[in-house]
């Protein structure tokens, strides 16, 4: 296949030797299978006479590592690619949304986009987790200070999350009677003008949250637990001592497989669930991290090969269905 990766601008800057990044493993595996992989970023997308295009770079393998041809920026029609892996990181801001609009013009009978940008645009990772509300902690989505204070009184400890960020950015913990309550609520809601996700705090979160990984309708048994670090209440450092081996329970496997099938109906085929005590904190669909380095080391497998096998099946099935 000819494959286009739309990656984050920071990832492009530090493209080589970055085996903590999921895209490193994906691109390397695709290249090793003989595919052509072209890389770009959202600011390099364009429409020309209504035709979606991009400028970017060819990537290649050398000395068991991936590189890109920095000296030769090339232009392609996006429909030159059979697969687009759309994986820029949040924030889901106006630039991000505009990039999804450009990809609306791609002929889906010729090109598969994972995750489909229309689906991503219609699915907020924090807010739309409420589609699976029976699997979540108690929660509300609101910009109201009064609503949040009442929810805090009912639950004693709460977590407040902005709706468009990632990696724990802008997330707050509040305990009842905290002297910073008003300041925190005003800050995260921008004085009552921005909606936020508010969840009951689960005490087991002190032991970290489990990352459950989904591709298609497959929920993998291989998991990691992300541990809080630097005296924080949440995972915020991607380093070995903060990531431990974990596994799924049989109940989680059953429930999350149903969730995966529902996501697939929405053209979301790649997701990462953050889970505490079997409860989903959020459903990551923009650029979910698959923790491949850590899972390979913990389970003595090549997890990237299993994932790319599944992605190839999804692409083949999708393009075949469009032809028939």
Secondary structure, DSSP 8 states (H G I E B T S, - for coil): -EEEEE--HHHHHT-TT-TTSHHHHHHHHHHHTT-EEEEE-GGGEEEETTEEEEEEEEEEEETTEEEE-TT--EEEEGGG-SEEEE---S---HHHHHHHHHHTTS-TTT-EEES-HHHHHT--TTGGGGGGGGGB-SEEEE--HHHHHHHHHHHSEEEEEESS--TTTT-EEEETT-TTHHHHHHHHTTTTTS-EEEEE--GGGGG-EEEEEEETTEE-SEEEEE---TT-SS----SGGGEEEEE--HHHHHHHHHHHHHHHHTT--EEEEEEETTEEEEEE-SS----HHHHHHHHTS-HHHHHHHHHHHHHHHHHHHHH-
